[in-house]
């Protein structure tokens, strides 16, 4: 595991979405040393000014601070761009349920990729949980995916791949149906989040926040927990086997070299559904970590090592 010995400079910025929302974003760059061992661009002497950029997309119910422990491990090799997804952190929340639709989330990722790729910077995508779901959507679409050199996903499958996996398991052997039942048991929260009023009552009571905090020790903002419910309500209700577009074009595929990191103690996303998408990437690898769902916090250095190795940083 890398040892985090470098400090970052932090620049607050923002991204503007296609539908006019402002997303709070942060650039993390290698600090310039007073001893003169870095150039004016904030990078080690002798390296090209065009440092690679890692874009890190967080999940639910987190904000961009979930990456704080990982950033010191990454900045010796790359600049890091993080942002609060719509409805979380300091970003705007959409005015309606439709504002959380997956295609809008995908275009937000596209916007971040476009911003990071300016002036020829190499872009690597890193995502966790719901960040992975929307990043999968981006790398399996035309457009900004052509600017992404690598993709590392943790605990968040492509929703199209997940739907196909569930249908395949339901039609498969007894063992397949057992795997499906195990994942269904781990995903009961999804149905709960789509019920009216009750999730809001549980969140406002503080019970949900305390449950999550026992899992990884981190406090969450109540606003993030409440607004983020719309991710499930807008995208996961009665989801069918693929979309109308997928019915003619087949499963979503990507040419972006893809790394699927599987925390083996993840209580929510089990390995079979997490790794199913590897078959739809032209180049893919699966790496396992002895960690829980929030490995990006608990094993930040280990995850950073995997990103650095996969991206060739």
Backbone as numpy.savetxt, mean C-alpha at the origin, in Angstrom:
# Nx Ny Nz CAx CAy CAz Cx Cy Cz
19.78 -7.37 8.27 18.93 -6.17 8.27 19.81 -4.94 8.27
19.41 -3.92 7.53 20.16 -2.67 7.49 20.09 -1.96 8.83
21.13 -1.19 9.11 21.15 -0.36 10.32 20.84 1.07 9.91
19.84 1.65 10.55 19.40 3.00 10.18 20.32 4.03 10.82
21.26 4.58 10.04 22.21 5.55 10.57 22.13 6.89 9.85
21.21 7.02 8.95 21.09 8.24 8.16 19.84 9.01 8.57
19.94 10.33 8.47 18.81 11.18 8.78 18.22 11.74 7.49
16.94 12.06 7.56 16.24 12.58 6.39 15.88 14.04 6.58
15.88 14.78 5.47 15.23 16.07 5.47 13.79 15.85 5.03
12.90 16.66 5.56 11.47 16.47 5.34 10.89 17.72 4.69
10.19 17.54 3.60 9.53 18.65 2.90 8.05 18.32 2.74
7.21 19.13 3.34 5.76 18.95 3.21 5.30 19.50 1.86
4.49 18.73 1.19 3.96 19.17 -0.10 2.53 18.65 -0.23
1.99 18.65 -1.43 0.63 18.15 -1.61 0.47 17.66 -3.05
-0.52 16.81 -3.24 -0.91 16.33 -4.55 -2.37 16.71 -4.77
-2.72 17.11 -5.97 -4.10 17.45 -6.30 -4.68 16.34 -7.15
-5.80 15.79 -6.72 -6.42 14.67 -7.42 -7.22 15.15 -8.62
-7.60 14.21 -9.47 -8.39 14.55 -10.65 -9.73 15.18 -10.29
-10.27 14.80 -9.11 -11.56 15.37 -8.71 -11.41 16.50 -7.70
-10.23 17.11 -7.63 -10.04 18.35 -6.90 -9.72 18.24 -5.43
-9.42 17.06 -4.93 -9.03 16.92 -3.53 -7.55 17.24 -3.37
-7.19 17.68 -2.18 -5.79 17.92 -1.84 -5.31 16.82 -0.92
-4.27 16.12 -1.34 -3.68 15.05 -0.55 -2.38 15.54 0.06
-2.27 15.45 1.38 -1.05 15.86 2.07 0.05 14.85 1.76
1.21 15.35 1.33 2.32 14.48 0.95 3.60 14.98 1.58
4.59 14.10 1.65 5.86 14.44 2.27 7.00 13.83 1.47
8.00 14.66 1.15 9.25 14.18 0.57 10.25 13.95 1.69
10.88 12.78 1.68 11.95 12.46 2.63 13.22 12.26 1.81
14.24 13.10 2.10 15.48 13.04 1.33 16.66 12.93 2.28
17.76 12.44 1.76 18.96 12.28 2.57 19.47 13.64 3.02
19.72 13.78 4.32 20.16 15.05 4.86 21.56 15.38 4.36
21.81 16.67 4.11 23.13 17.13 3.70 24.01 17.22 4.93
25.17 16.58 4.89 26.08 16.56 6.03 26.89 17.85 6.09
27.06 18.37 7.30 27.88 19.56 7.48 29.35 19.26 7.21
29.72 17.96 7.23 31.11 17.57 6.96 31.42 17.57 5.47
30.40 17.78 4.65 30.62 17.90 3.22 30.65 16.58 2.48
30.09 15.52 3.06 30.11 14.23 2.37 28.87 14.00 1.54
28.08 15.03 1.35 26.92 14.94 0.47 26.93 16.11 -0.49
26.32 15.94 -1.62 26.25 17.01 -2.61 25.11 17.95 -2.27
24.97 19.00 -3.08 23.90 19.96 -2.86 22.53 19.34 -3.07
22.49 18.22 -3.75 21.22 17.56 -3.99 20.82 16.66 -2.82
21.64 16.60 -1.75 21.29 15.79 -0.59 21.52 14.31 -0.82
22.61 13.97 -1.51 22.90 12.57 -1.80 24.39 12.35 -1.63
24.82 11.11 -1.45 26.25 10.84 -1.30 27.04 11.35 -2.50
28.25 11.88 -2.23 29.09 12.40 -3.29 29.36 11.32 -4.33
29.30 11.69 -5.60 29.59 10.76 -6.67 28.37 10.09 -7.25
27.21 10.25 -6.62 26.01 9.64 -7.17 25.27 10.63 -8.07
24.53 10.10 -9.00 23.76 10.94 -9.91 22.74 11.78 -9.15
22.50 13.03 -9.62 21.49 13.85 -8.96 20.09 13.23 -9.02
19.86 12.37 -10.02 18.53 11.78 -10.16 18.43 10.51 -9.33
18.25 10.71 -8.03 18.12 9.56 -7.14 16.79 8.85 -7.41
16.77 7.54 -7.26 15.49 6.84 -7.38 14.53 7.29 -6.29
13.25 7.07 -6.54 12.21 7.47 -5.59 11.36 6.25 -5.24
11.16 6.03 -3.95 10.22 5.03 -3.48 8.94 5.75 -3.05
7.82 5.41 -3.67 6.52 5.93 -3.24 5.88 4.90 -2.32
5.54 5.31 -1.12 4.97 4.39 -0.13 3.51 4.76 0.12
2.61 3.80 -0.09 1.17 4.03 0.01 0.63 3.21 1.18
0.06 3.88 2.16 -0.39 3.23 3.39 -1.78 2.63 3.24
-2.18 1.86 4.24 -3.48 1.21 4.24 -4.42 1.77 5.29
-5.44 0.99 5.60 -6.48 1.36 6.57 -6.20 0.67 7.90
-6.40 1.37 9.02 -6.80 2.77 9.17 -5.61 3.65 9.54
-4.57 3.59 8.75 -3.33 4.32 9.02 -3.28 5.62 8.22
-2.20 6.35 8.41 -1.85 7.47 7.54 -0.38 7.30 7.17
0.20 8.28 6.53 1.56 8.12 6.02 2.60 7.91 7.11
2.26 8.19 8.37 3.22 8.00 9.45 3.54 6.53 9.69
2.76 5.62 9.11 3.04 4.19 9.28 4.41 3.83 8.71
4.96 4.68 7.81 6.25 4.41 7.20 7.42 5.03 7.96
7.16 5.72 9.05 8.22 6.49 9.72 9.42 5.63 10.11
9.17 4.42 10.60 10.28 3.57 11.04 11.09 3.03 9.87
10.52 2.99 8.68 11.21 2.43 7.52 12.04 3.46 6.77
11.64 4.72 6.84 12.28 5.75 6.03 13.78 5.85 6.27
14.27 5.81 7.54 15.74 5.89 7.71 16.50 4.75 7.05
15.85 3.60 6.83 16.50 2.48 6.16 16.54 2.66 4.64
15.60 3.44 4.10 15.50 3.60 2.66 16.28 4.78 2.11
16.36 5.87 2.87 16.92 7.10 2.29 18.39 7.03 1.93
19.21 6.12 2.48 20.56 6.04 1.92 20.56 5.63 0.45
19.48 4.96 0.01 19.42 4.43 -1.35 18.45 5.18 -2.25
17.47 5.88 -1.67 16.43 6.51 -2.50 15.72 7.60 -1.71
15.18 8.58 -2.44 14.23 9.49 -1.82 12.93 8.74 -1.60
12.13 9.19 -0.65 10.87 8.53 -0.34 9.75 9.58 -0.37
8.68 9.27 -1.12 7.50 10.11 -1.16 6.36 9.35 -0.50
5.82 9.92 0.57 4.65 9.34 1.23 3.49 10.33 1.13
2.28 9.82 1.21 1.13 10.72 1.21 -0.03 10.09 1.97
-0.87 10.96 2.52 -2.11 10.51 3.16 -3.13 10.27 2.06
-3.65 9.05 1.99 -4.66 8.76 0.98 -5.94 9.53 1.30
-6.82 9.66 0.32 -8.04 10.44 0.49 -8.83 9.95 1.71
-9.25 10.91 2.53 -10.01 10.57 3.73 -9.17 10.17 4.92
-7.84 10.32 4.84 -6.99 9.96 5.97 -5.99 11.06 6.25
-5.44 11.04 7.47 -4.43 12.01 7.84 -4.86 13.44 7.60
-3.98 14.20 6.94 -4.27 15.62 6.67 -4.84 15.84 5.28
-5.22 14.77 4.60 -5.78 14.90 3.25 -7.28 15.16 3.31
-7.79 15.71 2.20 -9.24 15.94 2.09 -9.98 14.61 2.03
-11.20 14.63 2.53 -12.10 13.49 2.38 -13.08 13.78 1.25
-13.39 12.80 0.44 -14.38 13.01 -0.62 -15.74 13.38 -0.03
-16.52 14.18 -0.74 -17.82 14.59 -0.20 -18.88 13.51 -0.26
-18.62 12.42 -1.01 -19.64 11.39 -1.15 -19.00 10.01 -1.16
-19.83 9.02 -1.00 -19.43 7.62 -1.02 -18.65 7.27 -2.29
-19.06 7.79 -3.43 -18.43 7.47 -4.70 -16.98 7.95 -4.78
-16.63 8.90 -3.94 -15.28 9.44 -3.97 -14.21 8.46 -3.52
-14.63 7.32 -2.96 -13.67 6.29 -2.53 -13.58 5.13 -3.51
-14.20 5.26 -4.67 -14.18 4.18 -5.65 -12.75 3.85 -6.06
-12.52 2.58 -6.34 -11.17 2.10 -6.59 -10.50 2.81 -7.75
-11.25 3.15 -8.78 -10.63 3.83 -9.92 -10.11 5.20 -9.53
-10.79 5.88 -8.61 -10.30 7.18 -8.12 -9.03 6.99 -7.30
-9.01 5.96 -6.47 -7.80 5.66 -5.69 -6.63 5.33 -6.62
-6.91 4.60 -7.68 -5.88 4.27 -8.66 -5.31 5.53 -9.30
-6.17 6.46 -9.64 -5.68 7.69 -10.26 -4.86 8.53 -9.28
-5.15 8.41 -7.98 -4.32 9.09 -6.97 -2.90 8.52 -6.98
-2.79 7.19 -7.08 -1.47 6.57 -7.18 -0.77 7.05 -8.45
-1.52 7.10 -9.55 -0.96 7.60 -10.80 -0.40 9.01 -10.64
-1.15 9.84 -9.90 -0.70 11.22 -9.70 0.61 11.27 -8.93
0.74 10.43 -7.91 1.97 10.38 -7.14 3.13 9.88 -8.00
2.87 8.87 -8.82 3.92 8.34 -9.70 4.38 9.40 -10.68
3.43 10.12 -11.26 3.78 11.18 -12.22 4.64 12.25 -11.56
4.27 12.64 -10.33 5.04 13.66 -9.61 6.45 13.17 -9.30
6.57 11.90 -8.92 7.88 11.36 -8.55 8.77 11.14 -9.77
8.16 10.84 -10.91 8.92 10.51 -12.12 9.40 11.74 -12.87
9.00 12.92 -12.44 9.41 14.15 -13.12 10.93 14.24 -13.16
11.44 14.75 -14.24 12.88 14.95 -14.45 13.66 13.63 -14.52
12.95 12.55 -14.85 13.64 11.30 -15.12 13.98 10.44 -13.94
13.37 10.68 -12.79 13.66 9.85 -11.63 13.05 8.45 -11.80
13.80 7.44 -11.40 13.30 6.07 -11.40 12.36 5.89 -10.21
11.21 5.26 -10.44 10.16 5.17 -9.42 9.94 3.71 -9.03
9.87 3.47 -7.72 9.56 2.16 -7.17 8.36 2.31 -6.23
7.42 1.42 -6.36 6.17 1.51 -5.61 6.18 0.51 -4.47
5.83 0.99 -3.28 5.77 0.17 -2.06 4.41 0.42 -1.42
3.69 -0.65 -1.06 2.34 -0.44 -0.54 1.96 -1.52 0.47
1.03 -1.14 1.35 0.59 -2.03 2.43 -0.93 -1.97 2.56
-1.56 -3.14 2.74 -2.97 -3.21 3.08 -3.80 -2.53 1.97
-4.67 -1.57 2.31 -5.46 -0.90 1.28 -4.58 -0.11 0.31
-3.42 0.32 0.75 -2.48 0.93 -0.19 -2.09 -0.04 -1.27
-1.92 -1.33 -0.90 -1.60 -2.35 -1.88 -2.75 -2.58 -2.85
-3.96 -2.57 -2.34 -5.12 -2.78 -3.21 -5.17 -1.72 -4.31
-4.97 -0.47 -3.94 -5.02 0.58 -4.96 -3.77 0.60 -5.81
-2.62 0.21 -5.25 -1.40 0.15 -6.05 -1.46 -0.98 -7.08
-2.05 -2.13 -6.70 -2.28 -3.20 -7.67 -3.11 -2.67 -8.84
-4.13 -1.88 -8.53 -4.98 -1.33 -9.59 -4.16 -0.46 -10.53
-3.20 0.29 -9.96 -2.38 1.18 -10.78 -1.41 0.40 -11.66
-0.75 -0.62 -11.11 0.27 -1.32 -11.91 -0.35 -2.27 -12.92
-1.64 -2.55 -12.81 -2.31 -3.40 -13.80 -3.12 -2.59 -14.79
-2.95 -1.27 -14.78 -3.57 -0.39 -15.77 -2.50 0.24 -16.65
-2.91 0.72 -17.80 -2.00 1.51 -18.62 -1.78 2.86 -17.95
-0.81 3.58 -18.40 -0.59 4.91 -17.87 0.65 4.96 -17.00
0.45 5.38 -15.75 1.59 5.60 -14.86 2.37 4.33 -14.58
1.76 3.16 -14.77 2.48 1.90 -14.54 3.74 1.82 -15.40
3.72 2.47 -16.55 4.89 2.44 -17.43 6.08 3.17 -16.82
5.83 3.99 -15.79 6.89 4.73 -15.12 7.40 4.03 -13.87
6.81 2.88 -13.50 7.15 2.18 -12.26 8.14 1.07 -12.58
9.29 1.10 -11.91 10.34 0.11 -12.16 10.19 -1.14 -11.32
9.55 -1.05 -10.15 9.30 -2.23 -9.33 8.14 -1.96 -8.40
7.53 -3.03 -7.92 6.36 -2.94 -7.03 6.54 -3.96 -5.92
6.48 -3.49 -4.66 6.48 -4.36 -3.50 5.16 -4.19 -2.77
4.44 -5.28 -2.61 3.12 -5.25 -1.97 3.12 -6.11 -0.72
2.47 -5.61 0.33 2.43 -6.29 1.62 0.99 -6.33 2.10
0.45 -7.51 2.31 -0.85 -7.70 2.96 -2.00 -6.99 2.27
-2.01 -7.02 0.94 -3.12 -6.43 0.22 -3.17 -6.94 -1.20
-4.06 -7.86 -1.54 -4.13 -8.38 -2.90 -4.89 -7.45 -3.84
-4.70 -7.64 -5.13 -5.57 -7.03 -6.13 -6.98 -7.57 -5.92
-7.99 -6.71 -5.92 -9.35 -7.18 -5.67 -9.84 -8.11 -6.77
-9.43 -7.87 -8.00 -9.81 -8.78 -9.08 -9.19 -10.16 -8.85
-7.92 -10.21 -8.49 -7.26 -11.49 -8.22 -7.92 -12.19 -7.03
-8.24 -11.42 -6.00 -8.88 -12.02 -4.81 -10.22 -12.64 -5.16
-11.00 -11.94 -6.00 -12.29 -12.46 -6.41 -12.13 -13.76 -7.21
-11.15 -13.77 -8.11 -10.90 -14.97 -8.90 -10.43 -16.13 -8.02
-9.59 -15.83 -7.05 -9.12 -16.87 -6.12 -10.30 -17.49 -5.37
-11.19 -16.64 -4.86 -12.33 -17.15 -4.09 -13.23 -18.05 -4.94
-13.48 -17.63 -6.18 -14.30 -18.46 -7.06 -13.61 -19.78 -7.37
-12.30 -19.73 -7.58 -11.56 -20.96 -7.88 -11.58 -21.90 -6.68
-11.39 -21.38 -5.48 -11.39 -22.21 -4.28 -12.78 -22.82 -4.04
-13.83 -22.03 -4.30 -15.19 -22.54 -4.08 -15.51 -23.70 -5.01
-14.89 -23.73 -6.18 -15.14 -24.80 -7.15 -14.11 -25.93 -7.05
-13.15 -25.79 -6.13 -12.05 -26.73 -6.08 -12.26 -27.90 -5.15
-11.17 -28.45 -4.69 -11.17 -29.64 -3.84 -11.61 -29.30 -2.42
-11.72 -30.32 -1.60 -12.04 -30.09 -0.19 -10.98 -29.23 0.47
-9.72 -29.47 0.12 -8.63 -28.64 0.66 -8.78 -27.18 0.23
-9.14 -26.97 -1.03 -9.35 -25.60 -1.51 -10.46 -24.92 -0.74
-11.55 -25.61 -0.52 -12.67 -25.02 0.20 -12.30 -24.74 1.66
-11.41 -25.56 2.22 -10.92 -25.29 3.58 -10.11 -24.00 3.61
-9.25 -23.80 2.61 -8.48 -22.55 2.53 -9.42 -21.35 2.41
-10.47 -21.50 1.62 -11.44 -20.42 1.46 -12.13 -20.13 2.79
-12.51 -21.17 3.51 -13.17 -20.99 4.81 -12.24 -20.29 5.80
-10.96 -20.65 5.78 -10.01 -20.00 6.68 -9.87 -18.52 6.38
-9.79 -18.17 5.07 -9.70 -16.76 4.71 -10.99 -16.03 5.06
-12.13 -16.68 4.84 -13.42 -16.05 5.18 -13.48 -15.74 6.67
-12.97 -16.65 7.49 -12.97 -16.41 8.93 -12.08 -15.24 9.30
-10.98 -15.08 8.56 -10.07 -13.95 8.82 -10.61 -12.64 8.28
-11.63 -12.70 7.42 -12.15 -11.50 6.74 -13.53 -11.09 7.23
-13.96 -11.61 8.37 -15.31 -11.27 8.85 -15.47 -9.77 9.08
-14.38 -9.09 9.38 -14.45 -7.65 9.61 -14.95 -6.90 8.38
-14.71 -7.45 7.17 -15.13 -6.77 5.94 -16.65 -6.62 5.90
-17.34 -7.70 6.21 -18.81 -7.63 6.25 -19.27 -6.69 7.35
-18.60 -6.74 8.50 -18.97 -5.86 9.61 -18.83 -4.39 9.22
-17.74 -4.04 8.51 -17.51 -2.65 8.13 -18.56 -2.13 7.16
-19.26 -3.04 6.48 -20.27 -2.62 5.52 -21.67 -2.51 6.11
-21.83 -2.88 7.37 -23.13 -2.72 8.01 -23.35 -1.26 8.36
-24.59 -0.79 8.35 -24.85 0.61 8.69 -24.74 0.88 10.19
-24.15 1.99 10.55 -24.15 2.56 11.90 -23.31 1.81 12.92
-23.36 0.49 12.97 -22.70 -0.25 14.03 -21.18 -0.02 14.04
-20.49 -0.09 12.88 -19.05 0.19 12.93 -18.73 1.58 13.48
-19.54 2.57 13.11 -19.32 3.92 13.63 -19.45 3.95 15.15
-20.45 3.24 15.68 -20.64 3.21 17.13 -19.45 2.56 17.83
-18.94 1.47 17.27 -17.80 0.78 17.87 -16.55 1.67 17.81
-16.34 2.36 16.71 -15.18 3.24 16.59 -15.28 4.40 17.57
-16.45 5.02 17.64 -16.60 6.17 18.54 -16.48 5.76 20.01
-16.78 4.50 20.32 -16.64 4.03 21.70 -15.18 3.88 22.11
-14.30 3.84 21.12 -12.87 3.64 21.39 -12.45 2.19 21.38
-13.40 1.25 21.28 -13.06 -0.18 21.35 -12.20 -0.62 20.17
-12.53 -0.13 18.97 -11.79 -0.55 17.79 -10.35 -0.05 17.86
-10.17 1.19 18.27 -8.83 1.74 18.39 -7.99 1.00 19.41
-8.60 0.63 20.53 -7.86 -0.11 21.55 -7.46 -1.49 21.05
-8.35 -2.13 20.27 -8.04 -3.44 19.70 -6.84 -3.35 18.76
-6.83 -2.36 17.89 -5.72 -2.21 16.97 -4.43 -1.87 17.70
-4.52 -1.04 18.71 -3.33 -0.63 19.45 -2.68 -1.82 20.16
-3.50 -2.75 20.63 -2.94 -3.96 21.24 -2.17 -4.78 20.21
-2.54 -4.64 18.94 -1.88 -5.41 17.90 -0.50 -4.89 17.54
-0.32 -3.56 17.49 0.99 -3.04 17.07 1.46 -1.85 17.89
0.72 -1.47 18.91 1.16 -0.41 19.80 0.96 1.00 19.29
0.39 1.16 18.11 0.23 2.48 17.51 -1.19 3.02 17.72
-1.28 4.31 17.97 -2.57 4.97 18.08 -3.04 5.42 16.70
-4.35 5.33 16.47 -4.93 5.80 15.22 -5.88 6.96 15.47
-6.04 7.78 14.44 -6.98 8.89 14.53 -8.39 8.36 14.29
-9.33 8.83 15.09 -10.71 8.38 14.94 -11.27 8.75 13.57
-10.89 9.90 13.08 -11.36 10.34 11.76 -10.92 9.36 10.68
-9.67 8.87 10.76 -9.18 7.92 9.76 -9.99 6.63 9.80
-10.33 6.18 11.01 -11.09 4.94 11.14 -12.50 5.11 10.60
-13.10 6.26 10.85 -14.47 6.48 10.40 -14.55 6.69 8.90
-13.76 7.62 8.37 -13.84 7.90 6.94 -13.40 6.70 6.11
-12.44 5.95 6.62 -11.92 4.81 5.87 -12.90 3.67 5.70
-13.98 3.66 6.47 -15.02 2.65 6.27 -15.56 2.69 4.85
-15.53 3.88 4.24 -16.06 4.02 2.88 -15.24 3.24 1.86
-13.99 2.93 2.17 -13.21 2.09 1.27 -13.90 0.74 1.06
-14.39 0.17 2.15 -15.06 -1.13 2.07 -16.45 -0.99 1.46
-17.15 0.05 1.83 -18.52 0.21 1.35 -18.58 0.56 -0.13
-17.57 1.26 -0.62 -17.57 1.64 -2.04 -17.03 0.56 -2.95
-16.25 -0.37 -2.41 -15.51 -1.27 -3.29 -15.69 -2.76 -3.04
-16.25 -3.16 -1.93 -16.23 -4.57 -1.59 -17.61 -5.19 -1.37
-18.66 -4.44 -1.59 -19.99 -4.98 -1.42 -20.42 -5.84 -2.59
-20.72 -7.09 -2.35 -21.24 -7.99 -3.37 -20.39 -7.96 -4.63
-19.07 -7.94 -4.41 -18.15 -7.85 -5.54 -18.23 -9.12 -6.38
-18.38 -8.95 -7.69 -18.51 -10.09 -8.59 -17.15 -10.53 -9.11
-17.17 -11.64 -9.85 -15.94 -12.20 -10.42 -15.47 -11.32 -11.56
-14.65 -10.33 -11.22 -14.14 -9.40 -12.23 -15.16 -8.33 -12.56
-14.69 -7.30 -13.20 -15.56 -6.20 -13.62 -16.03 -6.44 -15.05
-16.88 -5.55 -15.55 -17.34 -5.69 -16.92 -16.18 -5.60 -17.89
-15.19 -4.75 -17.56 -14.01 -4.65 -18.42 -13.21 -5.94 -18.39
-13.09 -6.53 -17.19 -12.32 -7.76 -17.06 -12.97 -8.91 -17.81
-14.28 -8.84 -17.99 -14.99 -9.94 -18.65 -14.51 -10.10 -20.09
-14.06 -9.02 -20.70 -13.58 -9.11 -22.07 -12.06 -9.15 -22.14
-11.39 -8.53 -21.20 -9.93 -8.44 -21.28 -9.23 -9.48 -20.42
-9.97 -10.23 -19.60 -9.34 -11.23 -18.75 -8.85 -10.62 -17.45
-8.13 -11.40 -16.65 -7.66 -10.93 -15.36 -6.66 -9.78 -15.50
-6.57 -8.96 -14.50 -5.65 -7.82 -14.52 -4.22 -8.33 -14.42
-3.36 -7.87 -15.32 -1.98 -8.31 -15.38 -1.04 -7.11 -15.35
0.20 -7.38 -14.99 1.18 -6.30 -14.94 2.53 -6.79 -15.46
3.23 -5.88 -16.11 4.61 -6.13 -16.53 5.61 -5.55 -15.53
5.12 -4.89 -14.48 6.00 -4.33 -13.46 6.54 -5.47 -12.60
7.86 -5.60 -12.44 8.41 -6.63 -11.56 7.82 -6.50 -10.15
7.19 -7.58 -9.69 6.37 -7.51 -8.49 6.91 -8.43 -7.40
7.00 -7.89 -6.21 7.40 -8.64 -5.02 6.24 -8.67 -4.04
5.82 -9.86 -3.64 4.75 -10.02 -2.67 5.37 -10.44 -1.34
5.30 -9.56 -0.34 5.83 -9.85 0.98 4.69 -10.39 1.84
4.89 -11.59 2.39 3.85 -12.26 3.18 4.26 -12.31 4.64
3.64 -11.51 5.51 3.86 -11.69 6.95 3.14 -12.97 7.39
3.88 -13.96 7.83 3.30 -15.28 8.07 2.36 -15.32 9.26
2.37 -14.27 10.10 1.47 -14.20 11.24 0.33 -13.20 11.01
0.11 -12.84 9.76 -0.97 -11.91 9.42 -2.31 -12.56 9.73
-3.11 -11.92 10.57 -4.40 -12.49 10.98 -5.52 -12.13 10.01
-5.25 -11.28 9.04 -6.31 -10.78 8.16 -6.16 -11.24 6.71
-4.94 -11.26 6.20 -4.70 -11.64 4.80 -3.80 -12.87 4.81
-4.38 -14.02 4.51 -3.63 -15.27 4.55 -2.81 -15.46 3.27
-1.80 -16.30 3.37 -0.85 -16.46 2.27 -1.49 -16.88 0.95
-2.43 -17.82 0.92 -2.95 -18.24 -0.40 -3.57 -17.11 -1.20
-4.35 -16.25 -0.56 -4.97 -15.15 -1.31 -3.96 -14.05 -1.58
-2.99 -13.87 -0.66 -2.00 -12.82 -0.84 -1.09 -13.10 -2.03
-0.78 -14.37 -2.27 0.20 -14.72 -3.29 -0.42 -15.08 -4.64
-1.73 -15.14 -4.71 -2.40 -15.55 -5.95 -2.06 -14.62 -7.11
-1.85 -13.35 -6.81 -1.56 -12.38 -7.86 -0.22 -12.58 -8.53
0.66 -13.39 -7.94 1.98 -13.62 -8.56 1.84 -14.20 -9.95
0.79 -14.96 -10.18 0.58 -15.58 -11.49 0.24 -14.56 -12.57
-0.16 -13.36 -12.16 -0.57 -12.34 -13.12 0.46 -11.24 -13.29
1.65 -11.46 -12.76 2.77 -10.54 -12.97 3.79 -11.23 -13.86
4.28 -10.50 -14.84 5.25 -11.10 -15.77 6.50 -11.56 -15.04
6.90 -10.80 -14.02 8.03 -11.17 -13.16 7.57 -11.02 -11.72
7.69 -12.08 -10.93 7.19 -12.00 -9.56 8.07 -12.82 -8.63
8.02 -12.45 -7.36 8.71 -13.20 -6.31 7.87 -13.09 -5.04
7.92 -14.12 -4.21 7.21 -14.13 -2.94 8.25 -14.25 -1.83
8.19 -13.34 -0.87 9.10 -13.37 0.28 8.26 -13.41 1.55
8.69 -14.20 2.50 7.94 -14.39 3.75 8.70 -13.77 4.92
7.95 -13.20 5.84 8.51 -12.62 7.05 7.79 -13.20 8.26
8.52 -13.49 9.30 7.93 -13.96 10.55 7.42 -12.74 11.30
6.26 -12.25 10.88 5.73 -10.99 11.40 4.22 -10.99 11.24
3.57 -10.02 11.90 2.14 -9.85 11.80 1.77 -8.86 10.70
0.49 -8.47 10.69 -0.05 -7.65 9.61 0.71 -6.34 9.45
1.09 -5.70 10.56 1.77 -4.41 10.48 3.28 -4.59 10.51
3.77 -5.47 9.64 5.21 -5.69 9.52 5.95 -4.43 9.13
5.26 -3.50 8.45 5.92 -2.26 8.04 6.36 -1.44 9.25
5.73 -1.68 10.41 6.17 -1.03 11.65 7.10 -1.95 12.44
6.64 -3.16 12.68 7.36 -4.05 13.59 8.66 -4.58 13.01
8.74 -4.71 11.69 9.92 -5.24 11.02 10.33 -4.30 9.88
10.39 -3.01 10.21 10.63 -1.99 9.19 11.96 -2.22 8.46
13.01 -2.55 9.18 14.30 -2.77 8.55 14.31 -3.97 7.63
13.62 -5.04 8.04 13.55 -6.24 7.21 12.79 -5.97 5.92
11.67 -5.26 6.04 10.89 -4.93 4.85 11.71 -4.02 3.93
12.41 -3.04 4.52 13.25 -2.15 3.71 14.31 -2.92 2.96
14.92 -3.92 3.61 15.93 -4.74 2.93 15.34 -5.44 1.71
14.12 -5.95 1.86 13.47 -6.64 0.75 13.18 -5.68 -0.40
12.75 -4.46 -0.06 12.48 -3.45 -1.10 13.78 -3.09 -1.82
14.84 -2.86 -1.06 16.13 -2.48 -1.64 16.65 -3.57 -2.57
16.55 -4.82 -2.12 17.02 -5.94 -2.94 16.18 -6.10 -4.21
14.87 -6.05 -4.05 13.99 -6.25 -5.21 14.12 -5.12 -6.23
14.25 -3.89 -5.73 14.33 -2.74 -6.62 15.74 -2.52 -7.18
16.73 -3.21 -6.60 18.11 -3.00 -7.04 18.66 -1.65 -6.66
18.28 -1.15 -5.48 18.70 0.18 -5.06 20.10 0.15 -4.46
